[in-house]
Amino acid sequence: MTANTMTRSKMDNGLLDRYMLPRVALVTIGVASLVGTYLTMTIHGAPAVWAIVRWLHLVALGVLVGGTMWWGWFVRRPDLVEETADVARFSVAQQARFRAIALGALIVGVLTLPHLLWFAGWANNPFDQMLLFANAATLVVALALVGWLVTHPQSEERAYENHFTRVTWGALVLAVVLTAFLDAHLTFPNQPFAWLLRSLHMLAFTSWIGGAVWNIFIAVPGAQATLSIGTVVAAAQQLERFRWTVRFILPTLFITGLLQAYPYIGLNLDALLFSFFGQLILVKIGLVAALIVIFFTCPMWRACSPIKGMCDLDDLNAPKAPAPSQRLDNRGKACAGFVKIQKMLQGMQPGDVLELLSSDRISWWELPAWVEKNGYHLVTKEKNGRWLWQWYRFMIQKNAAESAQQ
């Protein structure tokens, strides 16, 4: 199969609707980060407008950190030589899209740099002043490297070169760590554990939000523009590398968030439930919990991407089922509904296909035996969902031989 034989159209509307999950995750983490930024800035006595400026700065850094992480570590040369050219086109398409987005993030990052002047008012000792200078200098260097990266496009011949991108990522990571370290040190000058927690928390946030932006606005459009088997395989592998990274990011976000909230409310349930500060902490914890749910739900419903095979490479090998003539949805009922199935099939024409949806766990084994016994043809059967939400989809075809017997 080549790019000419593969469809360039989007998947069916149902899958596109489920693809909203990654977008919901991006909005969720954005809101959670805004809440967290508001909490930390108000501790310093900053007005709300400074919290927004600080948040925009951190989001811009996140787009750059996560983007250079994906480009530098997840985009790789394919194992098969014959796929090298296709994947190179895909890589260049992604890099071009990232440059456009990174340019916007770079502009926002530069325009919001003056918010550090607020922290300058809190740097009352030589160490804090040195830390503030190191933070500002590292940010300037990191943003300058991003500027070089976005203004020097790569060709397909150099599509897999990533050394400079990794250097840029390292500089951005250092800038994020120093930004978090400065904030935590000004708040808790004698608590090294707080410095570590804030640094890990902010690094996890920036890595995730930037990776999410790449997946939604770079990887998927780039793959759709250069669609081929090699492209889909490369896109799926890149997404899986990101998902493995998120397996470390998720617990880091959650645990460091809880530990950072403890000094403010301790084990006081009233402070958590009835104070404004405690309620904001609960909101942020709830948003991070929602991210965890979305993370596990996306692959469960093949909702990571509208491109077939990008969520799971096994989908590429799945045979294309014929379009169903009728549909019977028996989900939520105690049995598969064999009487209804038989009645519907008898009223159909030879060659017609009945799509059956069932949540009866026994139907996974029982229905294929019933189909064979009654002379029908089971085209496909598949499982969807997991655990309590698992359900099954069967495609049953009425063939000419069966019709003649009736």
Buried (B, 14 or more C-beta within 10 A) or exposed (E): EEBEEBEEEEBEEEBEEBBEBBEBBBEBBBBBBBBBBBBBBBBBEBEEEBBBBBBBBBBBBBBBBBBBBBBBBBBBBBEEEEBBBBBBBBBBBBBBBBBEBBBEBBEBBBEBBEBBEBBEEBBEEEEBEEBBEBBBEBBEBBBBBBBEBBEEEBEBEEBBEBEBBBBBBBBBBBBBBBBBBBBBBBBBEEEEEBBBBBBBBBBBBBBBBBBBBBBBBBBBEBBBBBBBBBBBBBBBBBBBBBBEBBEEBBEBBBBBBBBBBEEBBEEEEEBBEEBEBBEBBBBBBEBBEBBBEBBEBBBBBBBBBBBBBBBBBEBBEEEEBBEBBEEBEBBEEEBBBBEBBEEBBEEBEEEBBBBBBBBBEEBBEBBBEBBEEBBBBBBBBEEBBEEEEEBBBBBBBBEEEBBEEE
